[in-house]
Amino acid sequence: MDGTNQTTVAEFIFLGFPGTFTLRLALFVMFLTIYLLSLAGNTLIIILVLLDATLQTPMYTFLGNLSFLEIWYTTATVPKLLATCILQVATISVSGCITQYYFFFSMGATECILLAVMAYDRYLAICRPLHYPLLMSLPVCLRLAAGSWVGGFIAPLLPTLLISRLHFCGPQKIDHFFCDSDPVFKLSCSDTFLVEALGYTCSSVVILSSFLLTMSSYGHIVRTILRLASREARRKTFSTCGSHLTVVTIYYGTIIFAYVRPPAKYNFTISKVISVFYCVVTPLVNPLIYTLRNRDVKKAVKKVLARKAWLSAGNMREI
């Protein structure tokens, strides 16, 4: 589109969720509560992994990385979501929108890769237990975790650079609560075919490849579990990876629906509802599932609480 005689947009306005102020206030309270619980839960897991020596293993190292990631993943979008609920006009600068786009998709890609790595770790632990200490040593674990972060932040780099070169001349209203790809493309006066095709390809490759690797690992795990002679052994082994599989199912189920589909069939209303699950709900599900269903984490929590109580008692005696 010809950009002459057109005013360049300096900021965008989020439309968020429509409704009365009472409804939006109720959504604000709900989203804020989930956000604070998510921050607290994931922070707790990080502290436990750092303080408890029994949790300093590859599995919990990956879990600590996932919790750290979830904190920033949800923080990239939820503050603006809360602003759209409580303010009459919630805005973001064009540069801020592009920055939010990059960090949201970077951390989303990192989570996909990290979940695949965690599934591979469980595959080695369950299917190849004798070789596990060698194949998943601490240096290997740290390299895989670092590789997940590096790969995730590289994946959306080129699409982001192309978006930064787009021209925005109006309208300036984003029919969403964060700078998602398609709502932003709809506002550009430039030809977006290349960046849309590249963004769709990158997201599909990252999501589907990590999903297939994750499911492949769990396929081998299920076969190994079914071969176990003891019913108790099968139950115990499956419970080890059941929590991870629950997180994977919820996360991939929503992002595949949102991003692995033709852009022409995009529906903004459905997208906003689906986005709430992977932007707000999933980061809370992670600590809830891992703490409520994991005995090692429960023991670590009791240790930390007991240590805190002992230190408090000691300080009282000194007084």
Buried (B, 14 or more C-beta within 10 A) or exposed (E): EEEEEEEEBEEBBBBBBEEEEEEBEEBBEEBBEBBEBBBEBBBBBBBBBEEBEEBEBBBBBBBBBBBBBBBBBBBBBBBBBBBBBBEEEBBBEBEBBBBBBBBBBBBBBBBBBBBBBBBBBBBBBBBBEEEBEEBBEEEBBEEBBEEBBEBBBEBBEEBBEBBBEBEBBEEBEBBBBBBBBBBBBBBBBBEBEEBBEBBBEBBBEBBBEBBEBBBBBBEBBBEBBEEBEEEEEBEEBBEBBEBBBBBBEBBBBBBBBBBBEEBEEBEBEEBBEBBBBBBBBBBBBBBBBBBEBBEBBEBBBEBBEEEEEEEEEEEEEEE
